[in-house]
Amino acid sequence: MSAVVKFIPSHRIDRQLLLLLIAFALGLYLRTLAPGLLSGDPGEFQFAAWRLGLAHPTGYPLYLLLGSAWQHLLALVGVDPAAALNAFSAVIGALAIALLYIIMQDWLRGAPAVRRAAAFFSAFFFAANPTFWSQNLIAEVYTLHVLFILLIFRSVQRITHTGERQDSVSPHTPT
């Protein structure tokens, strides 16, 4: 059984709403982004990612590898490495919001307009949630964790939908 996980909606309205959510979230997060070097864990991540070192245990190696690539890429155009890693969290958070819209739109039942509205507002309110918003402004691992949790949800959602379709199409043969 091959289950392809679909991330880009097929309807034009869904794609437009998705882009609107990404633009809103990214604009909100970048506008309120921490401007540079921070203290505590975010500052530790900013230094560790730039030098490809390890932060405190557990080390968060994937975040630091992705963050290091992001920092060095943006350093080529003159962006401060500390601000670049803060922006990395904002971009990851905006992608998580888009994925939440896709998950909710597929999960909800009813008329397409109602599903779109409910999915849009659930993603919109999650993007503006003060706790989630605050983690998108600094170099922290939580936005990447949220993205991975949503990727797992989406994968399970697509696999179960594929299984339901196969069960409903194939006739049940009693043994």
N, C-alpha and C positions, 0 to 999 in steps of 0.2 A: 504494500500500500504506500503510495507516494503522495504525501500531502504537501502541497506548495502553500506557503504562508503568503497571503496576499496583503500588501501594505498600501497600495494606491487604489483609492476607490474608483469604480468604473463610471459613475455618473458625474457629469460636469458640475452640478450644484455641490456635490460632496467634495470634489476637489477644490472648489472655490471656498467653501466653508473651512476646509482644512488649511488652505493657505492663509485665510483670514485669521484663524486661530494661531498659526505659527507666527504671523506678523505681529499680532497683538501681544503674544507671550514674549517673543523676542524683543519687541520694542519696549515693553514694560520692564523686562529684566535688564536690558542694556542701559536703559535710562536711569535706573536706580542701582546700577552695578557698583560694587566697591572699587574705588579707583586704582588701588595699588596694593602694596605689601601689607599684609595683615598679621596680627599676632595670633598665638595659639595654633590649633591644628591647621587652619587654612594657610598660615604662613609657613608651617612645616611642609605642607603639600606643595606650596609654590617653590620652595627651595629644592625639595627632593625630586620633583618632576623635572626641573631645569637641569639638575646634575645627574639624573637617572639613578638617584639613590633610593633608599627606603625610608619611609616614615615609620613612626612607632608601630609595634605589632598590631595588627597583622600585616602591615606594610602596604596594602592596597596596590599590588603590582600592576593590575590592568589599568586602573585609574592613572597611575603615575606614568605608565608607558604611553597611553593615549594623550595624556596631558603634556608630556614632554614633546611628543611629535607636534601637537597643537602649538605649544609655546615656541618651539624652534621655527615652525612655519610662519607664525605671525611676527617673530623677531626679524624675519627677512624684510618685512615691510615697515619695521620700526616700532612695533607695539611692545610696550613694557612686558616682560615675561610674567610678572605677578598679575597684571591686569588681564593678560591673555588667558591665564588659567581661570580667573574669575569669569571671563567671557565664555570659556569652555563649559562651565557649569550652566550658564544661561542658555547656550545652544542646546545642550543635552536636555535641559528642562523643557525647552520649546518642542523638541522632538517627542518627549514623553507626553506632552499635552496633545500633540497631533495623534499619537498612537492611542491615547485614551479616547479621543473622538471616534477613531476607527473601531475600537473595541465596543464602545457603547452603542454606536450606530448599528453594528452587526448583532449585538446581544439583545437589544430592545425589539419588541414586536409591536405591530400596529401599522398605521398609515405611514408612508415614507416621510411626509412632512412632519409628523409628530415625532418620529424617530430621530430625524435630523435635528429638530429643535431641542429635544431632550438631550441628545448626545452633545450638541453644541454648548448648551448651557451647563451641562455637567463638566465638560472640559474647561469652559470659561471660568467657572467658579473654582475649580481645582487650581487653575493657573493663578488666580487671584487670592487663593488661600494664604493667609499670612505665614504659616509655617513653611509651606512649600516654596512660596515666594522668597522667603529669607534665605533658603538654602541655594537658590539660584543666583544669588548675588555674590557669593563667596566661593573660594576654591574648597569644595567639600565633595565627598563621595556619594552623598545621599541622592543626588539627582541621577547619577549613573545607576544606582541601585533601583530607583523607581523605574527607570527605562528598562532595565533587565527584567524586573517583575512584570511589567506590562508586556514585554516581548514573550515571556513565558505564558502569560494569560492568553495572548493572541495566538500563540502556537497551539495551545490546548484547545482554544475555541475553534480553530480551523480543523484540527484533527477530529474533534467530536462532531463538527458539522459534516465532515467528509464521511465519517462512520454512519451518521444518521441517513445521509443520502444513499449510501450503499445499501443499508438495511431496507430502506423504503423502496428502492428500485428492484432489488433482487427478491424473488419470491422465496418464502420460507418453505423449505422441504422437510417434512417430518421424517424422523428416523425410526 
